[in-house]
Amino acid sequence: MMLLVATALAVPAVGITAVWQRQLDAQVDEQLRREADELRRFAGAAREPGTGRPFSDGAALLTAYMSVNLPRRDATLFSIVDGRADRRSPADPPTRLDRDPAVVARLAAVRGTGIGWVDSPAGRVRYGVIPVRVSGDPRDVRLVVLEFRDRQQHQEHRVARMLLGAGAAALVLAGLASWLVAGRVLAPIRLVRKTAERIGEDDLRRRLAVSGSDDVAALAHTFNHMLDRLENAFTTQRRFLDEVAHELRTPITVIRGHLELMDGGAAEQSATRALVVDELDRMGRIVQDLLLLAKAERPDFLTVGSTHLTDLVVDAVAKARALGQRNWRVAHVSEATVLLDGQRVTQALMQLASNAVRHTEDGDLIELGSLVSGDRVLLWVRDTGPGVGPHDRERIFDRFAQAVRPGARDAARTTGIGLGLAIVLEIAQAHGGTARVEDVRTGGARFVMDLPRRTPYVEGDDEPDTHRGGRAKDRRLRRKGPALQRLRDHGRR
């Protein structure tokens, strides 16, 4: 706003000054032309005082002309005869250019009638040179008219300075007024921003004090209504989670305790007990998965630390072997240490491994791997199952979404409730990454977690751990040794 006001005030002042200057230059040139016309008329009518005849001496003609035609203020006349200054008009000029040999020589060298500029101690001067030819006088005689343009612009400059001074004062006053008005207008908006910064999931009770009926008051009302809806949503979510945890955990524990204490006997009782216990286990997993998804949005969901990718993948394969009789393999592993929550990532890999087990049979291949590519970390689980259809790839990571697997051969593959892959996606997004599914040319599917690479720095080292060689690599191999040994203990060649 200040810039706009300054431009609005400066442009007219500069424009008016420029117009005045052009008009004054035009007036000076017109005055020089009028001076030449007046000299012609005087020469045609003037007579020598003693003889009454026309002037036969050019210098005398100019002397007589300057005695009766006085120049206006900030102007002067003088004559040049054979390259030397001869006479000048009676009034004292701002500076005596007729005494400046360089100026006189320059004006004497002008051919014919000419107009131009010359610099002087009094500023720029507009000159006009008018040659005079008198019959019988062979000398070079000319009249010089000098207009001290800078002195003539003094008044215009004073007015321009007054305009600029008034504009500057108006700009300061407008700036102060705008600052005060804008501060009052934007105060409610700043209050909205500060209130929004203080509001969190644990404190949604703050509200804005609304006064007036303008647009800012309407914004505050809308903001308060939004907070009401958010508070209701968070309250409902907390109540739901509390009720789910309370209403399901307690009966699950009670039923499990009674069923485990049932006496043996009929085969039907044993089958019923096994069925109920299995169902209760599934309900317990549902509760745990729901609670995990609810906690995924909390800032303390992750505990980030230095994690070696080789140890992570090898340990995950060792744990996943208990999920089913599959051909478990460790694919490509990256010799890198990165910053992530190892437990959460292992949990995601176990979810993917469990998903792969449900869609494969005994002896099928399931492999886990890792790769560091530029600033990304890729962790994947690949299986040789039926794969994922194109229509399921966009929705398979949604909560409670289950893909329709072609060629499903047993009911165990459809016992999931569609929360496992949603948990994987939440863990990946909590790390700032994502999760996706890819086709494999040889059949099956590959589920990939794509995470940003964050390399830890060790105090006293100049480079990240992944860039150190020599002894650092030996330390990594020693760290990897126990994990590889655990895998060998489970039958891995």
Secondary structure, DSSP 4 states (H G I P E B T S, - for coil): -HHHHHHHHHHHHHHHHHHHHHHHHHHHHHHHHHHHHHHHHHHHH---TTT-SPP--HHHHHHHHHHHS---TTEEEEEEETTEEEEE-SSPPSS-GGG-HHHHHHHHT--SSEEEEEEETTEEEEEEEEEEEETTEEEEEEEEEEE-HHHHTHHHHHHHHHHHHHHHHHHHHHHHHHHHHHHHHHHHHHHHHHHHHH-BTTB----PPP-SSSHHHHHHHHHHHHHHHHHHHHHHHHHHHHHHHHHHHHHHHHHHHHHHTPPP--HHHHHHHHHHHHHHHHHHHHHHHHHHHHHTTSTTS---EEEEHHHHHHHHHHHHGGG-S-EEEE------EEEE-HHHHHHHHHHHHHHHHHTS-TT-EEEEEEEEETTEEEEEEEE-SS---GGGTTTTTSTT-----TT--SGGGG---S-HHHHHHHHHHHTT-EEEEEE-TTSSEEEEEEEE------TT-SS-GGG--THHHHHHHHHHHHHHHHHHHTT--
